[in-house]
Amino acid sequence: MGSSAGGTVAMSLAYNATEENRPNFVASLYAYGSAVIGSKVPTVDTPIFIATASDDEFGFASYSVQTYSKWIEAKQPAELHMYQKGGHGFVMKKQNLPADNYLDRFTDWLLLEIYPKR
C-alpha cells in the first residue's frame, strides 16, 4: 500500500512480483503512472484497491482509472474510489470532504474482499 510515490512503488511491485514475493493485494493511492515500472497485470489473483481525487493537481486521476480498467479487463478483483475533491495528498490531511473517509473504505474492502468472515 502506498500513496503518491509510495503508490508508484506499490504498483511497480505488483507488476514485477515473482511467485515468491507476490503481495496478497495492492492498494494504490494516487500513484504517479509515468514512474511506475512495468505494466502487465499479474495473472495470479492480485486484488487492487485504488483511490484518487479528480482534482489531483498532478493529473494522477487518469492513471488510476486506466489501472482499474486494466485490472477489470484482466478479470482481476478491483475497486476504485474516485473522489471529486481532495487534491493530491488527501490521505495526509483532513479537509471535511468525502475523501477524508478513504481509510474507512479501504478497511471495508480489506474486511470483505481480502479477509472475509471465516
Secondary structure, DSSP 4 states (H G I P E B T S, - for coil): -EETHHHHHHHHHHHH--TTT--S-EEEES--GGG----PPPSS---EEEEEETT-TT-THHHHHHHHHHHHHTT--EEEEEESS--TTGGGS--SSGGGGHHHHHHHHIIIIIS---
